[in-house]
Amino acid sequence: MNATSHRPFTTVAATVFTIVALLQAWRALAGIPLDIGGTAIPVAASWVAALIAGALALWGWRTR
């Protein structure tokens, strides 16, 4: 299997991770509260999620 056969998947994955990273960063910057099942999710969790999703997005874009 050659490298070009993975290109569409890698592009879609990188795009999804980019969107997730931007949305998590937006939530953290805006300080939007989040409750899941009555449990408050701290804003710091969004920063961690943004960093992880951003790293995966960067990896995906560089792999293409």
CHARMM internal coordinates of N, CA and C (Angstrom, degrees):
IC EDIT
DIST 1 N 1 CA 1.4498
DIST 1 CA 1 C 1.5296
ANGL 1 N 1 CA 1 C 108.25
DIST 1 C 2 N 1.3177
ANGL 1 CA 1 C 2 N 116.35
DIHE 1 N 1 CA 1 C 2 N 129.44
DIST 2 N 2 CA 1.4609
ANGL 1 C 2 N 2 CA 118.93
DIHE 1 CA 1 C 2 N 2 CA -177.39
DIST 2 CA 2 C 1.5272
ANGL 2 N 2 CA 2 C 111.55
DIHE 1 C 2 N 2 CA 2 C -91.56
DIST 2 C 3 N 1.3126
ANGL 2 CA 2 C 3 N 115.40
DIHE 2 N 2 CA 2 C 3 N 171.35
DIST 3 N 3 CA 1.4663
ANGL 2 C 3 N 3 CA 121.18
DIHE 2 CA 2 C 3 N 3 CA -174.13
DIST 3 CA 3 C 1.5297
ANGL 3 N 3 CA 3 C 112.36
DIHE 2 C 3 N 3 CA 3 C -67.77
DIST 3 C 4 N 1.3288
ANGL 3 CA 3 C 4 N 118.34
DIHE 3 N 3 CA 3 C 4 N -28.69
DIST 4 N 4 CA 1.4646
ANGL 3 C 4 N 4 CA 119.72
DIHE 3 CA 3 C 4 N 4 CA -177.48
DIST 4 CA 4 C 1.5205
ANGL 4 N 4 CA 4 C 112.58
DIHE 3 C 4 N 4 CA 4 C -72.34
DIST 4 C 5 N 1.3170
ANGL 4 CA 4 C 5 N 118.80
DIHE 4 N 4 CA 4 C 5 N -18.88
DIST 5 N 5 CA 1.4623
ANGL 4 C 5 N 5 CA 120.12
DIHE 4 CA 4 C 5 N 5 CA -180.00
DIST 5 CA 5 C 1.5266
ANGL 5 N 5 CA 5 C 111.92
DIHE 4 C 5 N 5 CA 5 C -71.92
DIST 5 C 6 N 1.3173
ANGL 5 CA 5 C 6 N 118.73
DIHE 5 N 5 CA 5 C 6 N -19.23
DIST 6 N 6 CA 1.4661
ANGL 5 C 6 N 6 CA 122.53
DIHE 5 CA 5 C 6 N 6 CA 179.37
DIST 6 CA 6 C 1.5250
ANGL 6 N 6 CA 6 C 112.15
DIHE 5 C 6 N 6 CA 6 C -95.11
DIST 6 C 7 N 1.3054
ANGL 6 CA 6 C 7 N 118.00
DIHE 6 N 6 CA 6 C 7 N -6.08
DIST 7 N 7 CA 1.4607
ANGL 6 C 7 N 7 CA 121.40
DIHE 6 CA 6 C 7 N 7 CA -173.85
DIST 7 CA 7 C 1.5313
ANGL 7 N 7 CA 7 C 113.89
DIHE 6 C 7 N 7 CA 7 C -59.36
DIST 7 C 8 N 1.3434
ANGL 7 CA 7 C 8 N 120.71
DIHE 7 N 7 CA 7 C 8 N -46.95
DIST 8 N 8 CA 1.4780
ANGL 7 C 8 N 8 CA 118.37
DIHE 7 CA 7 C 8 N 8 CA -179.99
DIST 8 CA 8 C 1.5266
ANGL 8 N 8 CA 8 C 112.53
DIHE 7 C 8 N 8 CA 8 C -62.07
DIST 8 C 9 N 1.3215
ANGL 8 CA 8 C 9 N 117.87
DIHE 8 N 8 CA 8 C 9 N -42.42
DIST 9 N 9 CA 1.4643
ANGL 8 C 9 N 9 CA 120.34
DIHE 8 CA 8 C 9 N 9 CA 178.90
DIST 9 CA 9 C 1.5109
ANGL 9 N 9 CA 9 C 110.77
DIHE 8 C 9 N 9 CA 9 C -62.75
DIST 9 C 10 N 1.3155
ANGL 9 CA 9 C 10 N 117.12
DIHE 9 N 9 CA 9 C 10 N -44.66
DIST 10 N 10 CA 1.4629
ANGL 9 C 10 N 10 CA 121.39
DIHE 9 CA 9 C 10 N 10 CA -178.43
DIST 10 CA 10 C 1.5249
ANGL 10 N 10 CA 10 C 110.38
DIHE 9 C 10 N 10 CA 10 C -63.04
DIST 10 C 11 N 1.3188
ANGL 10 CA 10 C 11 N 117.52
DIHE 10 N 10 CA 10 C 11 N -39.82
DIST 11 N 11 CA 1.4647
ANGL 10 C 11 N 11 CA 121.35
DIHE 10 CA 10 C 11 N 11 CA 179.21
DIST 11 CA 11 C 1.5275
ANGL 11 N 11 CA 11 C 110.88
DIHE 10 C 11 N 11 CA 11 C -65.10
DIST 11 C 12 N 1.3213
ANGL 11 CA 11 C 12 N 116.71
DIHE 11 N 11 CA 11 C 12 N -44.38
DIST 12 N 12 CA 1.4706
ANGL 11 C 12 N 12 CA 120.29
DIHE 11 CA 11 C 12 N 12 CA 179.19
DIST 12 CA 12 C 1.5222
ANGL 12 N 12 CA 12 C 110.37
DIHE 11 C 12 N 12 CA 12 C -65.20
DIST 12 C 13 N 1.3239
ANGL 12 CA 12 C 13 N 117.66
DIHE 12 N 12 CA 12 C 13 N -44.96
DIST 13 N 13 CA 1.4638
ANGL 12 C 13 N 13 CA 121.04
DIHE 12 CA 12 C 13 N 13 CA -179.86
DIST 13 CA 13 C 1.5225
ANGL 13 N 13 CA 13 C 110.73
DIHE 12 C 13 N 13 CA 13 C -62.40
DIST 13 C 14 N 1.3217
ANGL 13 CA 13 C 14 N 117.57
DIHE 13 N 13 CA 13 C 14 N -44.21
DIST 14 N 14 CA 1.4632
ANGL 13 C 14 N 14 CA 121.09
DIHE 13 CA 13 C 14 N 14 CA 179.72
DIST 14 CA 14 C 1.5263
ANGL 14 N 14 CA 14 C 110.58
DIHE 13 C 14 N 14 CA 14 C -63.45
DIST 14 C 15 N 1.3252
ANGL 14 CA 14 C 15 N 117.21
DIHE 14 N 14 CA 14 C 15 N -38.56
DIST 15 N 15 CA 1.4656
ANGL 14 C 15 N 15 CA 121.09
DIHE 14 CA 14 C 15 N 15 CA 178.40
DIST 15 CA 15 C 1.5255
ANGL 15 N 15 CA 15 C 110.95
DIHE 14 C 15 N 15 CA 15 C -64.97
DIST 15 C 16 N 1.3205
ANGL 15 CA 15 C 16 N 116.94
DIHE 15 N 15 CA 15 C 16 N -44.97
DIST 16 N 16 CA 1.4684
ANGL 15 C 16 N 16 CA 120.96
DIHE 15 CA 15 C 16 N 16 CA 179.24
DIST 16 CA 16 C 1.5273
ANGL 16 N 16 CA 16 C 110.61
DIHE 15 C 16 N 16 CA 16 C -62.57
DIST 16 C 17 N 1.3281
ANGL 16 CA 16 C 17 N 117.42
DIHE 16 N 16 CA 16 C 17 N -45.68
DIST 17 N 17 CA 1.4668
ANGL 16 C 17 N 17 CA 120.24
DIHE 16 CA 16 C 17 N 17 CA 179.55
DIST 17 CA 17 C 1.5333
ANGL 17 N 17 CA 17 C 111.29
DIHE 16 C 17 N 17 CA 17 C -64.46
DIST 17 C 18 N 1.3264
ANGL 17 CA 17 C 18 N 117.59
DIHE 17 N 17 CA 17 C 18 N -34.71
DIST 18 N 18 CA 1.4583
ANGL 17 C 18 N 18 CA 120.79
DIHE 17 CA 17 C 18 N 18 CA 177.46
DIST 18 CA 18 C 1.5229
ANGL 18 N 18 CA 18 C 110.36
DIHE 17 C 18 N 18 CA 18 C -64.51
DIST 18 C 19 N 1.3290
ANGL 18 CA 18 C 19 N 116.84
DIHE 18 N 18 CA 18 C 19 N -45.16
DIST 19 N 19 CA 1.4647
ANGL 18 C 19 N 19 CA 121.13
DIHE 18 CA 18 C 19 N 19 CA 179.23
DIST 19 CA 19 C 1.5317
ANGL 19 N 19 CA 19 C 110.55
DIHE 18 C 19 N 19 CA 19 C -62.95
DIST 19 C 20 N 1.3257
ANGL 19 CA 19 C 20 N 116.96
DIHE 19 N 19 CA 19 C 20 N -44.70
DIST 20 N 20 CA 1.4681
ANGL 19 C 20 N 20 CA 120.58
DIHE 19 CA 19 C 20 N 20 CA 179.09
DIST 20 CA 20 C 1.5287
ANGL 20 N 20 CA 20 C 110.56
DIHE 19 C 20 N 20 CA 20 C -61.50
DIST 20 C 21 N 1.3260
ANGL 20 CA 20 C 21 N 117.31
DIHE 20 N 20 CA 20 C 21 N -44.17
DIST 21 N 21 CA 1.4659
ANGL 20 C 21 N 21 CA 120.87
DIHE 20 CA 20 C 21 N 21 CA 179.92
DIST 21 CA 21 C 1.5259
ANGL 21 N 21 CA 21 C 110.99
DIHE 20 C 21 N 21 CA 21 C -61.72
DIST 21 C 22 N 1.3316
ANGL 21 CA 21 C 22 N 117.11
DIHE 21 N 21 CA 21 C 22 N -43.29
DIST 22 N 22 CA 1.4652
ANGL 21 C 22 N 22 CA 120.31
DIHE 21 CA 21 C 22 N 22 CA 179.75
DIST 22 CA 22 C 1.5206
ANGL 22 N 22 CA 22 C 111.80
DIHE 21 C 22 N 22 CA 22 C -66.30
DIST 22 C 23 N 1.3267
ANGL 22 CA 22 C 23 N 117.24
DIHE 22 N 22 CA 22 C 23 N -40.69
DIST 23 N 23 CA 1.4664
ANGL 22 C 23 N 23 CA 120.10
DIHE 22 CA 22 C 23 N 23 CA 178.58
DIST 23 CA 23 C 1.5272
ANGL 23 N 23 CA 23 C 111.95
DIHE 22 C 23 N 23 CA 23 C -66.85
DIST 23 C 24 N 1.3109
ANGL 23 CA 23 C 24 N 117.10
DIHE 23 N 23 CA 23 C 24 N -39.32
DIST 24 N 24 CA 1.4716
ANGL 23 C 24 N 24 CA 119.97
DIHE 23 CA 23 C 24 N 24 CA 178.38
DIST 24 CA 24 C 1.5287
ANGL 24 N 24 CA 24 C 110.54
DIHE 23 C 24 N 24 CA 24 C -66.89
DIST 24 C 25 N 1.3305
ANGL 24 CA 24 C 25 N 116.99
DIHE 24 N 24 CA 24 C 25 N -41.04
DIST 25 N 25 CA 1.4688
ANGL 24 C 25 N 25 CA 120.08
DIHE 24 CA 24 C 25 N 25 CA 178.19
DIST 25 CA 25 C 1.5319
ANGL 25 N 25 CA 25 C 110.31
DIHE 24 C 25 N 25 CA 25 C -64.98
DIST 25 C 26 N 1.3304
ANGL 25 CA 25 C 26 N 116.49
DIHE 25 N 25 CA 25 C 26 N -39.03
DIST 26 N 26 CA 1.4634
ANGL 25 C 26 N 26 CA 120.75
DIHE 25 CA 25 C 26 N 26 CA 178.15
DIST 26 CA 26 C 1.5242
ANGL 26 N 26 CA 26 C 110.64
DIHE 25 C 26 N 26 CA 26 C -62.81
DIST 26 C 27 N 1.3440
ANGL 26 CA 26 C 27 N 116.04
DIHE 26 N 26 CA 26 C 27 N -44.33
DIST 27 N 27 CA 1.4675
ANGL 26 C 27 N 27 CA 120.07
DIHE 26 CA 26 C 27 N 27 CA 178.64
DIST 27 CA 27 C 1.5263
ANGL 27 N 27 CA 27 C 110.46
DIHE 26 C 27 N 27 CA 27 C -60.93
DIST 27 C 28 N 1.3352
ANGL 27 CA 27 C 28 N 116.51
DIHE 27 N 27 CA 27 C 28 N -41.91
DIST 28 N 28 CA 1.4623
ANGL 27 C 28 N 28 CA 120.22
DIHE 27 CA 27 C 28 N 28 CA -179.02
DIST 28 CA 28 C 1.5295
ANGL 28 N 28 CA 28 C 111.40
DIHE 27 C 28 N 28 CA 28 C -68.02
DIST 28 C 29 N 1.3276
ANGL 28 CA 28 C 29 N 117.12
DIHE 28 N 28 CA 28 C 29 N -43.62
DIST 29 N 29 CA 1.4652
ANGL 28 C 29 N 29 CA 120.25
DIHE 28 CA 28 C 29 N 29 CA -179.92
DIST 29 CA 29 C 1.5247
ANGL 29 N 29 CA 29 C 112.02
DIHE 28 C 29 N 29 CA 29 C -66.24
DIST 29 C 30 N 1.3131
ANGL 29 CA 29 C 30 N 116.21
DIHE 29 N 29 CA 29 C 30 N -38.47
DIST 30 N 30 CA 1.4631
ANGL 29 C 30 N 30 CA 120.58
DIHE 29 CA 29 C 30 N 30 CA -178.93
DIST 30 CA 30 C 1.5262
ANGL 30 N 30 CA 30 C 112.00
DIHE 29 C 30 N 30 CA 30 C -79.51
DIST 30 C 31 N 1.3336
ANGL 30 CA 30 C 31 N 116.57
DIHE 30 N 30 CA 30 C 31 N -15.77
DIST 31 N 31 CA 1.4599
ANGL 30 C 31 N 31 CA 120.23
DIHE 30 CA 30 C 31 N 31 CA -179.54
DIST 31 CA 31 C 1.5211
ANGL 31 N 31 CA 31 C 113.13
DIHE 30 C 31 N 31 CA 31 C 67.64
DIST 31 C 32 N 1.3178
ANGL 31 CA 31 C 32 N 116.46
DIHE 31 N 31 CA 31 C 32 N 32.10
DIST 32 N 32 CA 1.4624
ANGL 31 C 32 N 32 CA 121.25
DIHE 31 CA 31 C 32 N 32 CA -177.77
DIST 32 CA 32 C 1.5263
ANGL 32 N 32 CA 32 C 109.18
DIHE 31 C 32 N 32 CA 32 C -70.35
DIST 32 C 33 N 1.3347
ANGL 32 CA 32 C 33 N 117.09
DIHE 32 N 32 CA 32 C 33 N 124.78
DIST 33 N 33 CA 1.4625
ANGL 32 C 33 N 33 CA 119.57
DIHE 32 CA 32 C 33 N 33 CA 179.97
DIST 33 CA 33 C 1.5336
ANGL 33 N 33 CA 33 C 110.91
DIHE 32 C 33 N 33 CA 33 C -70.71
DIST 33 C 34 N 1.3212
ANGL 33 CA 33 C 34 N 115.28
DIHE 33 N 33 CA 33 C 34 N 149.52
DIST 34 N 34 CA 1.4583
ANGL 33 C 34 N 34 CA 120.64
DIHE 33 CA 33 C 34 N 34 CA 179.92
DIST 34 CA 34 C 1.5214
ANGL 34 N 34 CA 34 C 108.55
DIHE 33 C 34 N 34 CA 34 C -138.74
DIST 34 C 35 N 1.3060
ANGL 34 CA 34 C 35 N 115.83
DIHE 34 N 34 CA 34 C 35 N 124.26
DIST 35 N 35 CA 1.4675
ANGL 34 C 35 N 35 CA 122.50
DIHE 34 CA 34 C 35 N 35 CA 175.94
DIST 35 CA 35 C 1.5207
ANGL 35 N 35 CA 35 C 107.72
DIHE 34 C 35 N 35 CA 35 C -120.20
DIST 35 C 36 N 1.3196
ANGL 35 CA 35 C 36 N 115.49
DIHE 35 N 35 CA 35 C 36 N 129.92
DIST 36 N 36 CA 1.4644
ANGL 35 C 36 N 36 CA 120.91
DIHE 35 CA 35 C 36 N 36 CA 176.02
DIST 36 CA 36 C 1.5187
ANGL 36 N 36 CA 36 C 107.09
DIHE 35 C 36 N 36 CA 36 C -123.51
DIST 36 C 37 N 1.3215
ANGL 36 CA 36 C 37 N 115.42
DIHE 36 N 36 CA 36 C 37 N 114.04
DIST 37 N 37 CA 1.4555
ANGL 36 C 37 N 37 CA 120.20
DIHE 36 CA 36 C 37 N 37 CA -179.68
DIST 37 CA 37 C 1.5201
ANGL 37 N 37 CA 37 C 113.20
DIHE 36 C 37 N 37 CA 37 C 60.22
DIST 37 C 38 N 1.3338
ANGL 37 CA 37 C 38 N 116.37
DIHE 37 N 37 CA 37 C 38 N 33.33
DIST 38 N 38 CA 1.4551
ANGL 37 C 38 N 38 CA 120.06
DIHE 37 CA 37 C 38 N 38 CA 179.66
DIST 38 CA 38 C 1.5183
ANGL 38 N 38 CA 38 C 114.26
DIHE 37 C 38 N 38 CA 38 C 83.94
DIST 38 C 39 N 1.3216
ANGL 38 CA 38 C 39 N 117.55
DIHE 38 N 38 CA 38 C 39 N -0.59
DIST 39 N 39 CA 1.4663
ANGL 38 C 39 N 39 CA 121.81
DIHE 38 CA 38 C 39 N 39 CA 178.66
DIST 39 CA 39 C 1.5253
ANGL 39 N 39 CA 39 C 109.25
DIHE 38 C 39 N 39 CA 39 C -103.05
DIST 39 C 40 N 1.3165
ANGL 39 CA 39 C 40 N 116.09
DIHE 39 N 39 CA 39 C 40 N 124.37
DIST 40 N 40 CA 1.4630
ANGL 39 C 40 N 40 CA 120.94
DIHE 39 CA 39 C 40 N 40 CA 178.83
DIST 40 CA 40 C 1.5299
ANGL 40 N 40 CA 40 C 109.70
DIHE 39 C 40 N 40 CA 40 C -74.65
DIST 40 C 41 N 1.3231
ANGL 40 CA 40 C 41 N 115.34
DIHE 40 N 40 CA 40 C 41 N 129.19
DIST 41 N 41 CA 1.4679
ANGL 40 C 41 N 41 CA 121.43
DIHE 40 CA 40 C 41 N 41 CA 177.21
DIST 41 CA 41 C 1.5275
ANGL 41 N 41 CA 41 C 107.15
DIHE 40 C 41 N 41 CA 41 C -97.31
DIST 41 C 42 N 1.3324
ANGL 41 CA 41 C 42 N 118.43
DIHE 41 N 41 CA 41 C 42 N 120.62
DIST 42 N 42 CA 1.4673
ANGL 41 C 42 N 42 CA 120.20
DIHE 41 CA 41 C 42 N 42 CA -176.96
DIST 42 CA 42 C 1.5309
ANGL 42 N 42 CA 42 C 112.09
DIHE 41 C 42 N 42 CA 42 C -68.28
DIST 42 C 43 N 1.3254
ANGL 42 CA 42 C 43 N 114.46
DIHE 42 N 42 CA 42 C 43 N 154.17
DIST 43 N 43 CA 1.4600
ANGL 42 C 43 N 43 CA 120.90
DIHE 42 CA 42 C 43 N 43 CA 179.20
DIST 43 CA 43 C 1.5295
ANGL 43 N 43 CA 43 C 110.63
DIHE 42 C 43 N 43 CA 43 C -62.20
DIST 43 C 44 N 1.3193
ANGL 43 CA 43 C 44 N 117.06
DIHE 43 N 43 CA 43 C 44 N -30.94
DIST 44 N 44 CA 1.4739
ANGL 43 C 44 N 44 CA 120.35
DIHE 43 CA 43 C 44 N 44 CA 179.15
DIST 44 CA 44 C 1.5225
ANGL 44 N 44 CA 44 C 111.65
DIHE 43 C 44 N 44 CA 44 C -58.80
DIST 44 C 45 N 1.3254
ANGL 44 CA 44 C 45 N 116.86
DIHE 44 N 44 CA 44 C 45 N -30.41
DIST 45 N 45 CA 1.4660
ANGL 44 C 45 N 45 CA 120.05
DIHE 44 CA 44 C 45 N 45 CA 178.03
DIST 45 CA 45 C 1.5219
ANGL 45 N 45 CA 45 C 110.77
DIHE 44 C 45 N 45 CA 45 C -64.31
DIST 45 C 46 N 1.3246
ANGL 45 CA 45 C 46 N 117.12
DIHE 45 N 45 CA 45 C 46 N -33.18
DIST 46 N 46 CA 1.4643
ANGL 45 C 46 N 46 CA 120.25
DIHE 45 CA 45 C 46 N 46 CA 177.99
DIST 46 CA 46 C 1.5278
ANGL 46 N 46 CA 46 C 110.93
DIHE 45 C 46 N 46 CA 46 C -70.28
DIST 46 C 47 N 1.3278
ANGL 46 CA 46 C 47 N 116.71
DIHE 46 N 46 CA 46 C 47 N -35.62
DIST 47 N 47 CA 1.4676
ANGL 46 C 47 N 47 CA 118.93
DIHE 46 CA 46 C 47 N 47 CA 176.53
DIST 47 CA 47 C 1.5273
ANGL 47 N 47 CA 47 C 110.44
DIHE 46 C 47 N 47 CA 47 C -63.86
DIST 47 C 48 N 1.3162
ANGL 47 CA 47 C 48 N 116.72
DIHE 47 N 47 CA 47 C 48 N -42.63
DIST 48 N 48 CA 1.4667
ANGL 47 C 48 N 48 CA 120.83
DIHE 47 CA 47 C 48 N 48 CA 178.43
DIST 48 CA 48 C 1.5278
ANGL 48 N 48 CA 48 C 109.73
DIHE 47 C 48 N 48 CA 48 C -63.61
DIST 48 C 49 N 1.3240
ANGL 48 CA 48 C 49 N 116.38
DIHE 48 N 48 CA 48 C 49 N -45.71
DIST 49 N 49 CA 1.4639
ANGL 48 C 49 N 49 CA 120.58
DIHE 48 CA 48 C 49 N 49 CA 179.71
DIST 49 CA 49 C 1.5273
ANGL 49 N 49 CA 49 C 110.97
DIHE 48 C 49 N 49 CA 49 C -63.06
DIST 49 C 50 N 1.3344
ANGL 49 CA 49 C 50 N 117.26
DIHE 49 N 49 CA 49 C 50 N -39.25
DIST 50 N 50 CA 1.4678
ANGL 49 C 50 N 50 CA 120.91
DIHE 49 CA 49 C 50 N 50 CA 178.88
DIST 50 CA 50 C 1.5286
ANGL 50 N 50 CA 50 C 110.83
DIHE 49 C 50 N 50 CA 50 C -64.61
DIST 50 C 51 N 1.3217
ANGL 50 CA 50 C 51 N 116.77
DIHE 50 N 50 CA 50 C 51 N -41.17
DIST 51 N 51 CA 1.4650
ANGL 50 C 51 N 51 CA 119.92
DIHE 50 CA 50 C 51 N 51 CA 178.85
DIST 51 CA 51 C 1.5351
ANGL 51 N 51 CA 51 C 111.87
DIHE 50 C 51 N 51 CA 51 C -65.31
DIST 51 C 52 N 1.3211
ANGL 51 CA 51 C 52 N 116.29
DIHE 51 N 51 CA 51 C 52 N -43.75
DIST 52 N 52 CA 1.4649
ANGL 51 C 52 N 52 CA 120.05
DIHE 51 CA 51 C 52 N 52 CA -179.48
DIST 52 CA 52 C 1.5263
ANGL 52 N 52 CA 52 C 110.43
DIHE 51 C 52 N 52 CA 52 C -66.75
DIST 52 C 53 N 1.3334
ANGL 52 CA 52 C 53 N 116.99
DIHE 52 N 52 CA 52 C 53 N -47.69
DIST 53 N 53 CA 1.4648
ANGL 52 C 53 N 53 CA 120.35
DIHE 52 CA 52 C 53 N 53 CA 179.47
DIST 53 CA 53 C 1.5296
ANGL 53 N 53 CA 53 C 110.65
DIHE 52 C 53 N 53 CA 53 C -64.07
DIST 53 C 54 N 1.3315
ANGL 53 CA 53 C 54 N 116.86
DIHE 53 N 53 CA 53 C 54 N -37.97
DIST 54 N 54 CA 1.4641
ANGL 53 C 54 N 54 CA 120.36
DIHE 53 CA 53 C 54 N 54 CA 177.63
DIST 54 CA 54 C 1.5203
ANGL 54 N 54 CA 54 C 112.42
DIHE 53 C 54 N 54 CA 54 C -64.20
DIST 54 C 55 N 1.3251
ANGL 54 CA 54 C 55 N 116.30
DIHE 54 N 54 CA 54 C 55 N -40.58
DIST 55 N 55 CA 1.4700
ANGL 54 C 55 N 55 CA 119.94
DIHE 54 CA 54 C 55 N 55 CA 177.80
DIST 55 CA 55 C 1.5211
ANGL 55 N 55 CA 55 C 110.69
DIHE 54 C 55 N 55 CA 55 C -65.19
DIST 55 C 56 N 1.3301
ANGL 55 CA 55 C 56 N 116.89
DIHE 55 N 55 CA 55 C 56 N -41.91
DIST 56 N 56 CA 1.4659
ANGL 55 C 56 N 56 CA 119.86
DIHE 55 CA 55 C 56 N 56 CA 178.17
DIST 56 CA 56 C 1.5270
ANGL 56 N 56 CA 56 C 111.30
DIHE 55 C 56 N 56 CA 56 C -66.47
DIST 56 C 57 N 1.3379
ANGL 56 CA 56 C 57 N 117.22
DIHE 56 N 56 CA 56 C 57 N -37.13
DIST 57 N 57 CA 1.4628
ANGL 56 C 57 N 57 CA 120.69
DIHE 56 CA 56 C 57 N 57 CA 177.02
DIST 57 CA 57 C 1.5263
ANGL 57 N 57 CA 57 C 110.49
DIHE 56 C 57 N 57 CA 57 C -64.30
DIST 57 C 58 N 1.3214
ANGL 57 CA 57 C 58 N 116.08
DIHE 57 N 57 CA 57 C 58 N -45.73
DIST 58 N 58 CA 1.4668
ANGL 57 C 58 N 58 CA 119.95
DIHE 57 CA 57 C 58 N 58 CA 179.05
DIST 58 CA 58 C 1.5250
ANGL 58 N 58 CA 58 C 111.24
DIHE 57 C 58 N 58 CA 58 C -60.52
DIST 58 C 59 N 1.3084
ANGL 58 CA 58 C 59 N 115.53
DIHE 58 N 58 CA 58 C 59 N -43.06
DIST 59 N 59 CA 1.4607
ANGL 58 C 59 N 59 CA 120.79
DIHE 58 CA 58 C 59 N 59 CA 177.94
DIST 59 CA 59 C 1.5321
ANGL 59 N 59 CA 59 C 110.21
DIHE 58 C 59 N 59 CA 59 C -60.73
DIST 59 C 60 N 1.3175
ANGL 59 CA 59 C 60 N 116.74
DIHE 59 N 59 CA 59 C 60 N -44.09
DIST 60 N 60 CA 1.4563
ANGL 59 C 60 N 60 CA 120.86
DIHE 59 CA 59 C 60 N 60 CA 178.92
DIST 60 CA 60 C 1.5052
ANGL 60 N 60 CA 60 C 112.93
DIHE 59 C 60 N 60 CA 60 C -63.20
DIST 60 C 61 N 1.3330
ANGL 60 CA 60 C 61 N 117.13
DIHE 60 N 60 CA 60 C 61 N -44.07
DIST 61 N 61 CA 1.4686
ANGL 60 C 61 N 61 CA 120.22
DIHE 60 CA 60 C 61 N 61 CA -179.89
DIST 61 CA 61 C 1.5238
ANGL 61 N 61 CA 61 C 111.20
DIHE 60 C 61 N 61 CA 61 C -67.22
DIST 61 C 62 N 1.3185
ANGL 61 CA 61 C 62 N 117.25
DIHE 61 N 61 CA 61 C 62 N -35.98
DIST 62 N 62 CA 1.4797
ANGL 61 C 62 N 62 CA 119.69
DIHE 61 CA 61 C 62 N 62 CA 179.67
DIST 62 CA 62 C 1.5188
ANGL 62 N 62 CA 62 C 112.30
DIHE 61 C 62 N 62 CA 62 C -74.13
DIST 62 C 63 N 1.3433
ANGL 62 CA 62 C 63 N 116.94
DIHE 62 N 62 CA 62 C 63 N -27.22
DIST 63 N 63 CA 1.4699
ANGL 62 C 63 N 63 CA 121.38
DIHE 62 CA 62 C 63 N 63 CA -178.64
DIST 63 CA 63 C 1.5266
ANGL 63 N 63 CA 63 C 110.72
DIHE 62 C 63 N 63 CA 63 C -75.16
DIST 63 C 64 N 1.3273
ANGL 63 CA 63 C 64 N 116.13
DIHE 63 N 63 CA 63 C 64 N -31.88
DIST 64 N 64 CA 1.4605
ANGL 63 C 64 N 64 CA 119.93
DIHE 63 CA 63 C 64 N 64 CA -178.22
DIST 64 CA 64 C 1.4769
ANGL 64 N 64 CA 64 C 108.70
DIHE 63 C 64 N 64 CA 64 C -53.44
END
COOR INIT
IC SEED 1 N 1 CA 1 C
IC BUILD
